[in-house]
Amino acid sequence: MRKLTYFIACSIDGFIGDPGGDATSMVRFVDEEFFAFLKAEYPETLPTHGRRALGVDDLPNKRFDTIIQGRSSYDLALKEGITSPYAHLREYVASRTLNESPDPNVEIIADDLVGKVRELKAEDGDFGIYLCGGAQIAGELLDEIDELVIKTYPLVYGAGMPMFGSAFAISEFALESVRTFGNHVLVRTYSRKR
């Protein structure tokens, strides 16, 4: 069974973006040390156009071969004219409003998102599934998430877009590892307690 991993950046108080979803304030923390970590441990989480610009497009996937993201996350790339932001992965976008995919590499999941994720998890393979976000899709898939990798940036937002856009429900995870960086970023990995 393949794992679904929610690999997400957030503020200290658990927001993945401001009230409109903008998280550009976190980008400044991707310094040399943190970028080296991302390249070594999670290279496939870097968008294809960013990998090319940084000269790391040839890095092999380490953990994931599939990505699922919500419409709002996908729209960030579309606004830049990028129709396949993770061309090095099998791409899925959960959307009830995007009728047709603008790219042959991107498959739209219009309904039964949970069923599709279960189907992907049941596939044979050594790589997992990267849940890119955002809050609404993470909330919808909360029961399917096997692992959380939370990149916590040393910022307090006070308000904004939460990590999970869902109703109150308690889900228990076990802390697997914590890594700290010189820029005060903290990366915590949790596995679901089943």
N, C-alpha and C positions, 0 to 999 in steps of 0.2 A: 504494500500500500504506500503510495506516494504521499508526502506531507504537503499541506498547505501552510505556508509561512507568511505571516503578516510582517513585512519588513518596512518599518515606518519611522519617520523622523517626528519628534514632538518637542514641545517646550517642557520645562520642569513641571508645569501644572497640567500637562496632558493634552495640550492642543496641537493639532497637526497643521494649523494655519490660523490666520486671523479670521474674523467673522465671515469674510468673503472667501476663505480658503487659501489666501496668499501666504506662502511660507518662505518667501525670498529672504527674510531676515535671518534664516538659518544657514543660508549658503556660505556666508563668510567664515563659518567654522570648518569648512572643508579645506584645511591647511595641508601642508606637505605630509605630516604624520598621519592624519586621518585619511587622506587620499591614498596613501600607501596601504593602509588597512583595507580600504574598499577594493583597491586593485587586487590585493592578495587574497582576500576572503570572499568578496561579493562582486566580482567584476561585471557579472551579467546584470546587476541592478543599475548600472550606469547606462543611460540612453545611448542608442547607437550613434546619433549625431555628436554627442559629447565624447564618446569613445574615439571617434574619428578625429575630432578636433584636438584631443589630448594625445593622440598617437598610440592609443592602447586598444585599437579595434581588433587586434589579433589575439587578445587574451581569451583563453578558453573558458567556457562556463564551468563554475565550480560546484554550484548547488542547485540551480534551476534551469529548466529548459522551456518553461511555460510561464506566461504572465497573465494575470487577470487584473483589470483596472476598471474603474467606473467611468461614466461619461464625463464627469467634471475633470478628472485627471487626464483623460484622453484629450479633452478640449484644449488643455494647455499646449499640447503638441500641435493640434490642428490650427491654433491661432498663429503658430510660427510656420505654417505650411508643411508640417511634418505629418504624414499620414501613417507611418509605421515607425513609431518612436523606439521600439525594441525589436528591430528587424532580426536581431541575432537570437530571438526567442520565438516560440509559438505564441501569438498574441490574441487575447480575447478581451473584448470590451463589453461590459454589462450596461445595456441601455434599452429603455423602453421607448425612446424618442428618436434614436438614430435608426432609420429604416434600412439603410443600405451602407455597407462598409465602403469607405473611400479608398481602401487599399486591399489587394488580394491576400496580403499577409495577415490581415486583421479580421477576425470573425466576431460578429455581433451576437451576444447572448441577450435575446429580447424577453425570454420568459424561462421559468424554472432554472434559475441560477444555481440553486442548491443541487438540483439534479445533475446539472452539467459539471459542477465541481466534483461531485461524487464519482461521476463517470471518469473524469480526468485523474482523480486520486486512485482509481481502481486499475489504471493502466500499468503495465510493466515498465520499469525504467529506474535508472539510478539517480535521476534528478527529480527535484521537487517542483512545486508550483509557487510562484512569487505573487502574493497579493500586494499590489502596489497601492491601492486605496481608491477612493477616499473613505470618509466616515460612514456614508450610507451603505456602501457595499460591504464594508467591514462589519457593520452591525447586522446586515442580512446574513453574512456568512460566519458569524461568531461561533456557532456550534460546530462548524467544519474546520476551524483554525486549529492546527496541531502545534504550532510554534509561533512565538512572538519574538521578533528581534527589534528592540526599541532603541533607536538612537536618540538619546535625550540631550538637547542642546541647552546651555546655561542661560536660558531666557525664561521670563515669566510673561505670559500674554494677558492673564486676567480674564479674558474671554476669547472665544474663537470657535473654530471647528474642532469638536472632540475626536478622539481616536476612534470611537465607536458611536455611530448614530443609531442607537437602538433603545428600546425600553429597558427599564431596570430589570436586571437578571444577574445573578452571581455565577461566574465561571471561574474555576480554580486552575491556576497554573503553578508550576514549580520552577523556581529560579535555577538555571543551569550554569550560567556564567555571567560575570561582570567584567567589563574592560574599561579602563579610564584612559584618557588622553590628556596631553599637556595643555590643550585648549579648553579643558574642562568639560568636554563631551564625554558622555557615559553611554556605553552600549551594553544593554542587558538582554540576555537570551532566556526565554522561558519555554517550557514544554507543558502541554496540557495534561492535567491530572485526569485520567479516565478511570 
